[in-house]
Amino acid sequence: MTTTGVLERPDGVRLAFEHTLPQGVEDSGGDGPVIVLTHGFTVTLRMWDPTVAALIAAGWRVVTWDLRGHGATVTPEDPACYTLDAVVEDLVALLDHLGVERAVLGGLSFGGYLSLAAWCRQPDRVSALVLADCGPGYRRPEPRQAWNDMVEARATAIEAAGLDVLRGDPAAGSSEAVRAQVGLDRHRSVDELVLAVRGFLAQHDGLVMERLAQVDVPTLVVVGANDEPFLNGSEVMAAKIPGAQLVVITDAGHVANLDQPEAFNRAVVGFLSQLSS
């Protein structure tokens, strides 16, 4: 059973989310384990549909949501609303709204980075991490600036050409079949999306990278074998996070859960099964 909801935030943001319960769990206050999945930048919660199906079959409550500036979430066109701290606070508020004290946080691309950032800021709310096709940010200012230059170029391109730019973006998948699953038609505002790209896709410090060795929850790192920009970052996270498991998905690119859903789901469900064993 899937419930669609909206969470009002103090700054005027209206977060769109979906809460899916396993068969036999009839209300959101059920005691089943909870995983919150955060989508990648410029796509939407729809990218998680095949993953959600596998997780509820394994007995997990699953929460997916549209970030500020993305999908059906309504965000004021005020640059002050688009910060990483605000997005972490959204995630924690969503847990509070659903009555969840601790959850597994999972995400792909920016969603994985956000999950790590949330652990850095609110470690008591995180029981485990699933980090897919993402990186831990940058310790040195030079590569961080190169990343931020890329972010500005992407924002400028979206401003100029709108959602058509996203259909050629690796973040939206490597094939037409995959791009059809990420929910680009769900975006309500190109202007809000551009503000999000400039606001919290840009990086300003090395906090996440510097905290990797302190991560004290079970962690799964998953990456597509063809996702070359994030292979090294995935290996770094797996090496630095104590006890982290690394799974490389064959014949998968940046959206590994859609490129190879069966292999991805097998890795994630297998990891989660260890948490309760």
Secondary structure as the mmCIF struct_conf table of DSSP 4:
data_model
#
loop_
_struct_conf.conf_type_id
_struct_conf.id
_struct_conf.beg_label_comp_id
_struct_conf.beg_label_asym_id
_struct_conf.beg_label_seq_id
_struct_conf.end_label_comp_id
_struct_conf.end_label_asym_id
_struct_conf.end_label_seq_id
STRN STRN1 THR A 2 GLU A 8
TURN_TY1_P TURN_TY1_P1 PRO A 10 ASP A 11
BEND BEND1 GLY A 12 GLY A 12
STRN STRN2 ARG A 14 THR A 20
TURN_TY1_P TURN_TY1_P2 GLN A 23 GLY A 24
BEND BEND2 ASP A 27 ASP A 27
TURN_TY1_P TURN_TY1_P3 SER A 28 GLY A 29
BEND BEND3 GLY A 32 GLY A 32
STRN STRN3 VAL A 34 THR A 38
HELX_LH_PP_P HELX_LH_PP_P1 HIS A 39 GLY A 40
TURN_TY1_P TURN_TY1_P4 PHE A 41 THR A 42
BEND BEND4 VAL A 43 VAL A 43
HELX_RH_3T_P HELX_RH_3T_P1 LEU A 45 TRP A 48
HELX_RH_AL_P HELX_RH_AL_P1 ASP A 49 ALA A 57
TURN_TY1_P TURN_TY1_P5 ALA A 58 GLY A 59
STRN STRN4 ARG A 61 TRP A 65
HELX_LH_PP_P HELX_LH_PP_P2 ASP A 66 LEU A 67
TURN_TY1_P TURN_TY1_P6 ARG A 68 GLY A 69
BEND BEND5 HIS A 70 HIS A 70
TURN_TY1_P TURN_TY1_P7 GLY A 71 ALA A 72
STRN STRN5 VAL A 74 VAL A 74
BEND BEND6 GLU A 77 GLU A 77
HELX_RH_3T_P HELX_RH_3T_P2 PRO A 79 CYS A 81
HELX_RH_AL_P HELX_RH_AL_P2 LEU A 84 HIS A 97
TURN_TY1_P TURN_TY1_P8 LEU A 98 GLY A 99
BEND BEND7 GLU A 101 ARG A 102
STRN STRN6 ALA A 103 LEU A 108
TURN_TY1_P TURN_TY1_P9 SER A 109 SER A 109
HELX_RH_AL_P HELX_RH_AL_P3 PHE A 110 ARG A 121
HELX_RH_3T_P HELX_RH_3T_P3 PRO A 123 ARG A 125
STRN STRN7 VAL A 126 ALA A 132
BEND BEND8 ASP A 133 ASP A 133
BEND BEND9 ARG A 139 ARG A 140
HELX_RH_AL_P HELX_RH_AL_P4 PRO A 141 ALA A 161
HELX_RH_3T_P HELX_RH_3T_P4 GLY A 162 GLY A 168
HELX_RH_3T_P HELX_RH_3T_P5 PRO A 170 ALA A 172
BEND BEND10 SER A 174 SER A 175
HELX_RH_AL_P HELX_RH_AL_P5 GLU A 176 ARG A 179
TURN_TY1_P TURN_TY1_P10 ALA A 180 GLN A 181
BEND BEND11 VAL A 182 VAL A 182
HELX_RH_3T_P HELX_RH_3T_P6 LEU A 184 ARG A 186
HELX_RH_AL_P HELX_RH_AL_P6 VAL A 190 ALA A 196
HELX_RH_PI_P HELX_RH_PI_P1 VAL A 197 LEU A 201
BEND BEND12 ALA A 202 ALA A 202
HELX_RH_AL_P HELX_RH_AL_P7 LEU A 207 ARG A 211
HELX_RH_3T_P HELX_RH_3T_P7 LEU A 212 GLN A 214
BEND BEND13 VAL A 217 VAL A 217
STRN STRN8 THR A 219 GLY A 224
TURN_TY1_P TURN_TY1_P11 ALA A 225 ASN A 226
HELX_RH_AL_P HELX_RH_AL_P8 GLU A 228 LYS A 240
BEND BEND14 ILE A 241 ILE A 241
TURN_TY1_P TURN_TY1_P12 PRO A 242 GLY A 243
STRN STRN9 GLN A 245 ILE A 249
TURN_TY1_P TURN_TY1_P13 THR A 250 ASP A 251
BEND BEND15 HIS A 254 VAL A 255
HELX_RH_AL_P HELX_RH_AL_P9 ALA A 256 ASP A 259
BEND BEND16 GLN A 260 GLN A 260
HELX_RH_AL_P HELX_RH_AL_P10 PRO A 261 LEU A 275
TURN_TY1_P TURN_TY1_P14 SER A 276 SER A 276
#
